[in-house]
Amino acid sequence: MGKKSKSFAESEERLTKAVRESAQEIWKAGLGAFSDLQQRARAVEGDRAGHVRETVDTLEKVFEERVTRALHSIGVPMRQDINALIERVDALSRQVAELQAAAKKPAKKTTTKKA
């Protein structure tokens, strides 16, 4: 049983690494393309430069949306997912600290008067 879970963990780790590397390569390729377009936009003057900048902005937006969709479809958590988990862990940590502090306090002695 332990062997199966170790094998599963290793294959999951390899898959995660491969996905991360693929995403980085996609991102680098996109950044390279945008860098090239930006350089071309700087070289163009007047109204054409404004049009090129608009095109670059549009392409950048489309690229970001597609990368986000691709990463989401393969199960890579997004920034908001990670932030939500961080907030939840922080809240749980505070609750644990409060419970530990309450457990360390001595119980109040209740005295009953004898008649």
Buried (B, 14 or more C-beta within 10 A) or exposed (E): EEEEEEEEEEEEEEEEEEBEEEBEEBBEEBEEBBEEBBEEBEEEEEEEBEEBBEEBEEBBEEBEEEBEEBBEEEEBEEEEEEEEEEEEEEEEEEEEEEEEEEEEEEEEEEEEEEE
